[in-house]
Amino acid sequence: MTVAIDWAAFLQVFVVAMAAAVVVVTFYAIGLRMLVRSGHAPVVTPAEFTDAITVITEKQAKRGAKAAAKAAKRNPLTATQKRIALASAYAAFSVCALAVLGGLLLIFFNH
């Protein structure tokens, strides 16, 4: 029994996976940046973990939320620019979702 590896197909899968990873990470970062520019900074409340992960206190979470609200008030953009930034954030997140959906469709339908 001989095992033959199709190196061209391996290289093709590798290149496509790297390109997809770059697209998803890049557009996610752009989406987060535009979300913050639009004045909608994501503030995540801390979760309780049982192990070695350091959890911030409620005081620190309130301080972070206060700082995010203060930064949103100091935003130099006009209302129209904020709407454009928010729309571009949603567009960037949509590109991420489409890339993931396309990968899943390739897996499910084996194309």
RAJOLIN-V93295 format. One record per residue. N is the residue number from 0. RES is the residue in one small letter. SS is DSSP state (2 for helix, 1 for strand, 0 for the rest). PSI is psi in whole degrees, 0 to 359 (NA if undefined). OMEGA is omega in radians with two decimals (none if undefined). Layout:
n=N res=RES ss=SS psi=PSI omega=OMEGA
n=N res=RES ss=SS psi=PSI omega=OMEGA
This chain:
n=0 res=m ss=0 psi=129 omega=-3.12
n=1 res=t ss=0 psi=136 omega=3.10
n=2 res=v ss=0 psi=121 omega=3.12
n=3 res=a ss=0 psi=131 omega=3.13
n=4 res=i ss=0 psi=128 omega=3.08
n=5 res=d ss=0 psi=94 omega=-3.04
n=6 res=w ss=2 psi=330 omega=3.11
n=7 res=a ss=2 psi=317 omega=3.11
n=8 res=a ss=2 psi=322 omega=3.09
n=9 res=f ss=2 psi=315 omega=3.12
n=10 res=l ss=2 psi=321 omega=3.12
n=11 res=q ss=2 psi=315 omega=3.12
n=12 res=v ss=2 psi=319 omega=3.14
n=13 res=f ss=2 psi=313 omega=-3.11
n=14 res=v ss=2 psi=317 omega=-3.14
n=15 res=v ss=2 psi=320 omega=3.12
n=16 res=a ss=2 psi=319 omega=3.10
n=17 res=m ss=2 psi=318 omega=3.13
n=18 res=a ss=2 psi=318 omega=3.12
n=19 res=a ss=2 psi=320 omega=3.12
n=20 res=a ss=2 psi=319 omega=3.12
n=21 res=v ss=2 psi=317 omega=3.14
n=22 res=v ss=2 psi=312 omega=-3.09
n=23 res=v ss=2 psi=313 omega=-3.11
n=24 res=v ss=2 psi=317 omega=-3.13
n=25 res=t ss=2 psi=311 omega=-3.10
n=26 res=f ss=2 psi=331 omega=3.05
n=27 res=y ss=2 psi=318 omega=3.10
n=28 res=a ss=2 psi=318 omega=3.09
n=29 res=i ss=2 psi=318 omega=3.13
n=30 res=g ss=2 psi=316 omega=3.10
n=31 res=l ss=2 psi=318 omega=3.13
n=32 res=r ss=2 psi=316 omega=3.14
n=33 res=m ss=2 psi=327 omega=3.09
n=34 res=l ss=2 psi=318 omega=3.11
n=35 res=v ss=2 psi=319 omega=3.12
n=36 res=r ss=2 psi=328 omega=-3.12
n=37 res=s ss=0 psi=355 omega=3.12
n=38 res=g ss=0 psi=13 omega=3.14
n=39 res=h ss=0 psi=59 omega=-3.10
n=40 res=a ss=0 psi=127 omega=3.14
n=41 res=p ss=0 psi=121 omega=3.07
n=42 res=v ss=0 psi=119 omega=-3.08
n=43 res=v ss=0 psi=128 omega=3.10
n=44 res=t ss=0 psi=145 omega=-3.09
n=45 res=p ss=0 psi=147 omega=3.08
n=46 res=a ss=0 psi=156 omega=3.10
n=47 res=e ss=0 psi=122 omega=3.10
n=48 res=f ss=0 psi=152 omega=-3.06
n=49 res=t ss=0 psi=342 omega=-2.99
n=50 res=d ss=0 psi=224 omega=-2.91
n=51 res=a ss=0 psi=6 omega=-3.13
n=52 res=i ss=0 psi=130 omega=3.13
n=53 res=t ss=0 psi=128 omega=-3.13
n=54 res=v ss=0 psi=135 omega=3.12
n=55 res=i ss=0 psi=153 omega=-3.12
n=56 res=t ss=0 psi=169 omega=3.10
n=57 res=e ss=2 psi=325 omega=3.12
n=58 res=k ss=2 psi=317 omega=3.12
n=59 res=q ss=2 psi=323 omega=3.12
n=60 res=a ss=2 psi=318 omega=3.11
n=61 res=k ss=2 psi=320 omega=3.11
n=62 res=r ss=2 psi=319 omega=3.11
n=63 res=g ss=2 psi=319 omega=3.11
n=64 res=a ss=2 psi=321 omega=3.12
n=65 res=k ss=2 psi=318 omega=3.12
n=66 res=a ss=2 psi=321 omega=3.12
n=67 res=a ss=2 psi=319 omega=3.11
n=68 res=a ss=2 psi=321 omega=3.12
n=69 res=k ss=2 psi=319 omega=3.12
n=70 res=a ss=2 psi=324 omega=3.12
n=71 res=a ss=2 psi=325 omega=3.12
n=72 res=k ss=2 psi=329 omega=-3.11
n=73 res=r ss=0 psi=6 omega=-3.08
n=74 res=n ss=0 psi=122 omega=-3.08
n=75 res=p ss=0 psi=359 omega=-3.08
n=76 res=l ss=0 psi=151 omega=3.05
n=77 res=t ss=0 psi=171 omega=-3.14
n=78 res=a ss=2 psi=322 omega=3.12
n=79 res=t ss=2 psi=318 omega=3.12
n=80 res=q ss=2 psi=324 omega=3.10
n=81 res=k ss=2 psi=319 omega=3.12
n=82 res=r ss=2 psi=320 omega=3.12
n=83 res=i ss=2 psi=318 omega=3.11
n=84 res=a ss=2 psi=320 omega=3.12
n=85 res=l ss=2 psi=318 omega=3.11
n=86 res=a ss=2 psi=320 omega=3.13
n=87 res=s ss=2 psi=329 omega=3.06
n=88 res=a ss=2 psi=315 omega=3.11
n=89 res=y ss=2 psi=323 omega=3.10
n=90 res=a ss=2 psi=319 omega=3.13
n=91 res=a ss=2 psi=318 omega=3.09
n=92 res=f ss=2 psi=327 omega=3.10
n=93 res=s ss=2 psi=322 omega=3.09
n=94 res=v ss=2 psi=318 omega=3.09
n=95 res=c ss=2 psi=313 omega=-3.12
n=96 res=a ss=2 psi=319 omega=3.12
n=97 res=l ss=2 psi=323 omega=3.10
n=98 res=a ss=2 psi=317 omega=3.12
n=99 res=v ss=2 psi=316 omega=3.12
n=100 res=l ss=2 psi=319 omega=3.10
n=101 res=g ss=2 psi=319 omega=3.09
n=102 res=g ss=2 psi=319 omega=3.11
n=103 res=l ss=2 psi=320 omega=3.11
n=104 res=l ss=2 psi=322 omega=3.08
n=105 res=l ss=2 psi=321 omega=3.14
n=106 res=i ss=2 psi=313 omega=-3.06
n=107 res=f ss=2 psi=320 omega=-3.07
n=108 res=f ss=2 psi=3 omega=2.98
n=109 res=n ss=0 psi=51 omega=3.11
n=110 res=h ss=0 psi=NA omega=none
